[in-house]
Amino acid sequence: MSRAPDRELLLAFLSDAVSVLHEACGVAATVDDRAVPTGSEIAVIIHAHGDLSGVTWTFPCELARRVAQHMVPGIDPDPELCEAAASELANVLTGRGLAVLAAHGVTVEIEPPRVIAAAAPGIAGRLATALGAIGVVFHGGVR
């Protein structure tokens, strides 16, 4: 039986993202809806099928830069590489978070990530990092 995602599931999903950010990128984060966006962000959507129609992440540009440097040490990433790093990070965070959702009966199949201009409305939450706030939006319903 499938279940529609709600705020409780978003918080479980974000808690998993905190662990992934620390393990994969060396970035400390906490779930904090009061975290303020930096204004300079990269938005990435991952369209989905099933109980969600998509997940949008917004990453501070400085975080994407740090992730790119973590992935390829010794480089000075350009904007395109920062976007690629943000896309890969969104893919990893979403892919790992699907196990959390599945454990709660939420069925989702994802497509490759895409950089976008802005996120559509949905159930939203934020993570606080020293490099700025990370936003995530669950877009509901089967599309």
Buried (B, 14 or more C-beta within 10 A) or exposed (E): EEEBBEEEBBBBBBBBBBEBBEEBBEBEBEBBEEBEBBEEBBBBBBBBBBBBBBBBBBBBBBBBBBBBBBBEEEEEBEEEBBBBBBBBBBBBBBEBBBEBBEEBEBBBEBEEBBBEEEBEEBBBBBBBBEBBBBBBBBBBEEE
